Amino acid sequence: MIAIISIGSNLGDRHDYLQFAVDQIAATSKTLITKVSSVYETAPQIVLDQPNFLNAIIEVESELTPLALLAELKKIEIAAKRERGIPNGPRTLDTDIIYCSESLVSTEELQLPHPRADQRQFVLLPWLEIDPNAVLGDKGSVADLSAKLGDQGVIKAPGLRLV
């Protein structure tokens, strides 16, 4: 399966936390990173009184099920000392599965495609960068979805790359 994963951080050394996520996903069994977007800086959207986020998108090929991949991502968040306090609040690392090529999932733990991805430029813009022809399930073309939104304070972070 091909999966699209969003990563973000707005506490501590944000870039190091994103790089940690990339490194840990690369080390995940039965999972291969195929593409990584540039880093984007994003103004907070729901809880406004917090630092800006750094975000990126990772494309992986994985033999894991979506729920097994989610479990691995949650372990990575824990290793990055993620604390779940205020919903949509500050965090060292946030990881979300946005889309899986072969799966529609609707459980309490995971919904695929991600139910709010079409409303988030910090997901759509970096995804477009790595795949200009991307489609978000039945919601349509990522390019069309992105064009309907304002910039939402999302800009490519100059000079920051993930390897």
Backbone as CSV, one residue per row, in Angstrom:
resi,resn,N_x,N_y,N_z,CA_x,CA_y,CA_z,C_x,C_y,C_z
1,MET,0.835,-1.163,0.000,0.000,0.000,0.000,0.887,1.235,0.000
2,ILE,0.423,2.275,-0.642,1.063,3.589,-0.588,0.308,4.393,0.462
3,ALA,1.037,5.013,1.373,0.416,5.835,2.409,1.041,7.221,2.397
4,ILE,0.208,8.208,2.664,0.645,9.595,2.818,0.559,9.926,4.300
5,ILE,1.681,10.387,4.856,1.783,10.692,6.279,2.144,12.161,6.444
6,SER,1.401,12.851,7.281,1.703,14.237,7.629,2.463,14.244,8.948
7,ILE,3.532,15.057,9.012,4.276,15.218,10.252,4.342,16.706,10.587
8,GLY,4.282,17.022,11.872,4.337,18.419,12.287,4.894,18.552,13.688
9,SER,5.464,19.736,13.960,6.023,20.021,15.282,5.982,21.526,15.516
10,ASN,5.686,21.924,16.765,5.802,23.340,17.097,6.409,23.587,18.482
11,LEU,7.052,22.591,19.047,7.744,22.743,20.321,9.187,22.276,20.193
12,GLY,10.077,22.906,20.948,11.475,22.494,20.936,12.109,22.758,19.580
13,ASP,13.089,21.937,19.215,13.727,22.067,17.902,12.835,21.369,16.886
14,ARG,11.933,22.139,16.318,10.897,21.603,15.427,11.490,20.806,14.278
15,HIS,12.547,21.317,13.669,13.153,20.611,12.535,13.725,19.266,12.980
16,ASP,14.390,19.249,14.133,14.947,17.984,14.634,13.845,16.954,14.896
17,TYR,12.699,17.407,15.409,11.602,16.467,15.632,11.077,15.915,14.306
18,LEU,10.992,16.745,13.274,10.559,16.237,11.960,11.581,15.246,11.417
19,GLN,12.867,15.574,11.564,13.896,14.657,11.084,13.847,13.343,11.860
20,PHE,13.595,13.425,13.158,13.439,12.223,13.975,12.313,11.355,13.422
21,ALA,11.189,11.985,13.074,10.062,11.225,12.513,10.456,10.540,11.215
22,VAL,11.137,11.260,10.336,11.579,10.661,9.066,12.497,9.476,9.342
23,ASP,13.465,9.662,10.231,14.413,8.580,10.543,13.704,7.362,11.128
24,GLN,12.760,7.596,12.027,12.055,6.485,12.661,11.112,5.777,11.690
25,ILE,10.451,6.536,10.828,9.587,5.903,9.817,10.449,5.074,8.872
26,ALA,11.617,5.605,8.504,12.534,4.860,7.628,12.981,3.555,8.274
27,ALA,13.048,3.524,9.601,13.473,2.322,10.323,12.316,1.378,10.629
28,THR,11.096,1.753,10.279,9.928,0.932,10.570,9.898,-0.293,9.663
29,SER,9.684,-1.447,10.265,9.640,-2.714,9.545,8.590,-2.686,8.432
30,LYS,8.937,-3.265,7.303,8.025,-3.435,6.170,7.522,-2.113,5.599
31,THR,8.298,-1.034,5.808,7.899,0.291,5.353,9.094,0.981,4.707
32,LEU,8.881,1.547,3.516,9.928,2.223,2.765,9.470,3.632,2.420
33,ILE,10.265,4.623,2.804,9.958,6.003,2.413,10.299,6.165,0.936
34,THR,9.341,6.670,0.165,9.571,6.884,-1.262,9.707,8.365,-1.623
35,LYS,9.082,9.262,-0.847,9.180,10.696,-1.109,9.021,11.456,0.200
36,VAL,9.723,12.596,0.278,9.590,13.501,1.417,9.501,14.914,0.863
37,SER,8.501,15.660,1.293,8.332,17.039,0.828,9.350,17.968,1.478
38,SER,9.356,19.198,1.002,10.059,20.270,1.698,9.362,20.503,3.029
39,VAL,9.994,21.310,3.861,9.410,21.697,5.139,8.624,22.990,4.925
40,TYR,7.441,23.052,5.515,6.574,24.223,5.425,6.327,24.768,6.823
41,GLU,6.329,26.087,6.946,5.986,26.706,8.224,4.526,27.117,8.173
42,THR,3.828,26.845,9.260,2.383,27.017,9.302,1.964,27.754,10.562
43,ALA,1.181,28.784,10.390,0.592,29.461,11.546,-0.431,28.527,12.185
44,PRO,-0.553,28.549,13.525,-1.582,27.718,14.165,-2.965,28.133,13.671
45,GLN,-3.890,27.160,13.640,-5.186,27.427,13.034,-6.353,27.394,13.998
46,ILE,-6.360,26.540,14.945,-7.521,26.427,15.833,-7.184,27.034,17.189
47,VAL,-6.139,26.554,17.817,-5.627,27.148,19.049,-4.539,28.123,18.616
48,LEU,-4.856,29.411,18.605,-3.979,30.404,17.984,-2.817,30.830,18.862
49,ASP,-2.946,30.701,20.171,-1.908,31.160,21.094,-0.871,30.061,21.318
50,GLN,-0.078,29.808,20.276,0.993,28.815,20.346,1.974,29.105,19.208
51,PRO,3.180,28.530,19.285,4.171,28.788,18.237,3.734,28.215,16.886
52,ASN,4.344,28.761,15.819,4.116,28.223,14.480,4.618,26.788,14.388
53,PHE,4.014,26.046,13.479,4.391,24.661,13.220,5.355,24.569,12.046
54,LEU,6.164,23.541,12.053,6.832,23.070,10.845,6.108,21.798,10.454
55,ASN,5.836,21.636,9.158,5.108,20.479,8.647,5.786,19.935,7.401
56,ALA,5.554,18.663,7.138,6.009,18.023,5.904,5.103,16.826,5.632
57,ILE,5.226,16.313,4.431,4.492,15.116,4.014,5.500,14.052,3.603
58,ILE,5.207,12.830,3.995,6.033,11.673,3.641,5.148,10.674,2.902
59,GLU,5.658,10.156,1.792,4.987,9.058,1.099,5.763,7.787,1.397
60,VAL,5.048,6.735,1.767,5.689,5.455,2.062,5.000,4.341,1.296
61,GLU,5.751,3.300,1.034,5.202,2.011,0.615,5.308,1.122,1.832
62,SER,4.211,0.481,2.202,4.231,-0.327,3.415,3.437,-1.608,3.223
63,GLU,3.938,-2.655,3.833,3.205,-3.916,3.882,2.325,-3.977,5.132
64,LEU,2.426,-2.984,5.997,1.611,-2.945,7.214,0.182,-2.562,6.862
65,THR,-0.748,-2.968,7.695,-2.116,-2.491,7.554,-2.144,-1.032,8.017
66,PRO,-3.158,-0.272,7.639,-3.230,1.107,8.128,-3.216,1.204,9.658
67,LEU,-3.916,0.312,10.348,-3.932,0.362,11.811,-2.575,-0.004,12.408
68,ALA,-1.865,-0.932,11.794,-0.527,-1.278,12.269,0.443,-0.115,12.022
69,LEU,0.315,0.554,10.877,1.141,1.725,10.598,0.836,2.835,11.602
70,LEU,-0.423,3.056,11.905,-0.803,4.053,12.904,-0.171,3.737,14.258
71,ALA,-0.186,2.475,14.647,0.423,2.077,15.925,1.920,2.414,15.939
72,GLU,2.592,2.196,14.825,4.020,2.529,14.736,4.229,4.043,14.838
73,LEU,3.366,4.815,14.189,3.477,6.273,14.263,3.260,6.776,15.684
74,LYS,2.330,6.185,16.397,2.078,6.598,17.783,3.290,6.277,18.672
75,LYS,3.980,5.161,18.402,5.208,4.845,19.147,6.273,5.909,18.890
76,ILE,6.356,6.383,17.653,7.328,7.424,17.304,6.994,8.719,18.044
77,GLU,5.711,9.076,18.114,5.306,10.267,18.867,5.699,10.147,20.339
78,ILE,5.485,8.978,20.924,5.837,8.758,22.331,7.346,8.903,22.524
79,ALA,8.132,8.345,21.594,9.596,8.456,21.677,10.047,9.918,21.566
80,ALA,9.236,10.751,20.891,9.533,12.184,20.766,8.941,12.981,21.932
81,LYS,8.500,12.282,22.972,7.948,12.903,24.182,6.687,13.722,23.909
82,ARG,5.879,13.238,22.978,4.598,13.884,22.684,3.690,13.750,23.893
83,GLU,3.107,14.856,24.294,2.114,14.844,25.363,0.790,15.285,24.767
84,ARG,-0.254,14.575,25.075,-1.580,14.903,24.563,-2.320,15.711,25.612
85,GLY,-2.280,17.018,25.443,-2.965,17.910,26.361,-4.157,18.522,25.656
86,ILE,-4.024,19.770,25.308,-5.085,20.509,24.631,-5.241,19.978,23.205
87,PRO,-6.453,19.578,22.785,-6.631,19.184,21.384,-6.234,20.336,20.457
88,ASN,-5.475,20.011,19.409,-4.951,20.992,18.453,-3.962,21.965,19.088
89,GLY,-3.450,21.607,20.253,-2.498,22.462,20.953,-1.064,22.140,20.570
90,PRO,-0.121,22.728,21.297,1.290,22.539,20.992,1.730,21.097,21.193
91,ARG,2.731,20.704,20.398,3.240,19.336,20.494,4.647,19.254,19.912
92,THR,5.415,18.318,20.473,6.756,18.082,19.937,6.668,17.429,18.566
93,LEU,5.733,16.493,18.418,5.594,15.781,17.153,4.170,15.288,16.988
94,ASP,3.646,15.516,15.811,2.330,15.007,15.452,2.486,14.241,14.148
95,THR,1.921,13.055,14.091,1.932,12.254,12.861,0.501,11.828,12.559
96,ASP,0.130,11.938,11.298,-1.205,11.525,10.877,-1.118,10.801,9.550
97,ILE,-1.829,9.696,9.441,-1.992,9.065,8.128,-3.112,9.841,7.440
98,ILE,-2.810,10.343,6.268,-3.761,11.153,5.522,-4.540,10.303,4.532
99,TYR,-3.843,9.366,3.918,-4.444,8.591,2.827,-3.682,7.292,2.663
100,CYS,-4.391,6.227,2.351,-3.783,4.945,1.976,-4.394,4.508,0.662
101,SER,-3.560,4.096,-0.261,-4.012,3.797,-1.620,-5.043,2.677,-1.688
102,GLU,-4.985,1.758,-0.780,-5.851,0.582,-0.895,-6.875,0.483,0.229
103,SER,-7.057,1.560,0.990,-7.881,1.402,2.181,-8.778,2.589,2.452
104,LEU,-10.015,2.275,2.694,-10.937,3.198,3.341,-11.121,2.637,4.733
105,VAL,-10.897,3.453,5.737,-10.974,2.982,7.112,-11.866,3.941,7.887
106,SER,-12.724,3.385,8.709,-13.538,4.216,9.592,-13.689,3.493,10.919
107,THR,-12.730,3.774,11.814,-12.781,3.230,13.166,-12.657,4.405,14.125
108,GLU,-12.802,4.127,15.406,-12.631,5.180,16.407,-11.206,5.734,16.366
109,GLU,-10.229,4.871,16.071,-8.823,5.264,16.049,-8.400,5.964,14.763
110,LEU,-8.989,5.574,13.631,-8.465,6.016,12.339,-9.583,6.143,11.319
111,GLN,-9.573,7.248,10.607,-10.477,7.436,9.472,-9.626,7.777,8.258
112,LEU,-9.814,7.026,7.186,-9.083,7.266,5.941,-10.051,7.318,4.785
113,PRO,-9.868,8.327,3.914,-8.921,9.421,4.043,-9.189,10.245,5.296
114,HIS,-8.147,10.954,5.731,-8.258,11.798,6.914,-9.424,12.766,6.719
115,PRO,-10.324,12.868,7.693,-11.568,13.629,7.493,-11.400,15.137,7.315
116,ARG,-10.256,15.702,7.721,-10.074,17.148,7.582,-8.919,17.532,6.665
117,ALA,-8.315,16.566,6.001,-7.163,16.852,5.143,-7.504,17.844,4.041
118,ASP,-8.715,17.783,3.518,-9.103,18.669,2.424,-9.239,20.122,2.857
119,GLN,-9.160,20.386,4.167,-9.303,21.740,4.703,-7.971,22.318,5.183
120,ARG,-6.868,21.594,4.948,-5.587,21.960,5.555,-4.500,22.143,4.499
121,GLN,-4.129,23.393,4.265,-3.055,23.652,3.304,-1.727,23.056,3.755
122,PHE,-1.502,22.927,5.061,-0.246,22.348,5.519,-0.133,20.874,5.160
123,VAL,-1.236,20.258,4.757,-1.235,18.904,4.203,-1.200,18.967,2.679
124,LEU,-2.072,19.770,2.101,-2.246,19.776,0.651,-1.027,20.317,-0.100
125,LEU,-0.456,21.430,0.343,0.669,22.028,-0.391,1.899,21.115,-0.446
126,PRO,2.345,20.553,0.693,3.504,19.651,0.588,3.174,18.364,-0.177
127,TRP,1.928,17.903,-0.092,1.539,16.704,-0.848,1.594,17.004,-2.341
128,LEU,1.107,18.150,-2.740,1.175,18.547,-4.151,2.616,18.616,-4.640
129,GLU,3.503,19.068,-3.767,4.919,19.164,-4.138,5.474,17.800,-4.546
130,ILE,5.122,16.757,-3.791,5.689,15.433,-4.096,4.860,14.648,-5.098
131,ASP,3.595,15.057,-5.300,2.735,14.369,-6.267,1.683,15.342,-6.816
132,PRO,2.023,16.048,-7.901,1.093,17.034,-8.465,-0.226,16.436,-8.948
133,ASN,-0.292,15.119,-9.118,-1.511,14.460,-9.589,-2.261,13.738,-8.473
134,ALA,-1.922,14.028,-7.228,-2.524,13.328,-6.092,-4.035,13.538,-6.047
135,VAL,-4.709,12.494,-5.570,-6.160,12.523,-5.383,-6.439,12.077,-3.954
136,LEU,-7.303,12.811,-3.271,-7.679,12.498,-1.894,-8.995,11.735,-1.908
137,GLY,-8.916,10.463,-2.288,-10.100,9.608,-2.313,-11.231,10.255,-3.089
138,ASP,-12.443,10.158,-2.554,-13.609,10.705,-3.247,-13.744,12.219,-3.080
139,LYS,-12.806,12.841,-2.339,-12.852,14.302,-2.186,-12.277,15.012,-3.400
140,GLY,-11.522,14.274,-4.217,-11.053,14.843,-5.472,-9.573,15.152,-5.516
141,SER,-9.213,15.883,-6.554,-7.832,16.261,-6.819,-7.295,17.149,-5.692
142,VAL,-6.088,16.831,-5.233,-5.453,17.642,-4.196,-5.211,19.058,-4.721
143,ALA,-4.854,19.182,-5.993,-4.651,20.512,-6.586,-5.941,21.330,-6.551
144,ASP,-7.065,20.717,-6.908,-8.350,21.429,-6.880,-8.752,21.800,-5.460
145,LEU,-8.542,20.873,-4.521,-8.874,21.154,-3.119,-8.040,22.311,-2.586
146,SER,-6.750,22.304,-2.908,-5.853,23.361,-2.452,-6.242,24.710,-3.048
147,ALA,-6.618,24.717,-4.314,-6.975,25.963,-4.991,-8.199,26.628,-4.362
148,LYS,-9.048,25.855,-3.716,-10.264,26.394,-3.087,-9.982,27.060,-1.740
149,LEU,-8.801,26.808,-1.177,-8.464,27.340,0.144,-7.576,28.573,0.009
150,GLY,-7.615,29.435,0.985,-6.630,30.506,1.049,-5.285,29.927,1.470
151,ASP,-4.274,30.760,1.598,-2.941,30.222,1.922,-2.845,29.708,3.350
152,GLN,-3.739,30.116,4.241,-3.789,29.665,5.630,-2.468,29.881,6.370
153,GLY,-1.667,30.829,5.919,-0.405,31.105,6.601,0.632,30.025,6.423
154,VAL,0.543,29.256,5.343,1.487,28.164,5.073,2.502,28.643,4.046
155,ILE,3.798,28.588,4.421,4.865,28.973,3.484,5.978,27.935,3.529
156,LYS,6.641,27.753,2.387,7.789,26.852,2.369,8.877,27.464,3.244
157,ALA,9.435,26.667,4.149,10.462,27.160,5.082,11.807,27.185,4.353
158,PRO,12.314,28.360,4.075,13.552,28.446,3.285,14.730,27.781,3.995
159,GLY,15.460,27.006,3.233,16.674,26.388,3.738,16.495,25.147,4.582
160,LEU,15.262,24.754,4.883,15.053,23.555,5.700,14.685,22.381,4.807
161,ARG,15.423,21.296,4.947,15.153,20.057,4.215,15.231,18.907,5.184
162,LEU,14.571,17.823,4.829,14.656,16.581,5.597,15.358,15.568,4.701
163,VAL,16.143,14.695,5.307,16.850,13.679,4.510,16.492,12.293,4.994
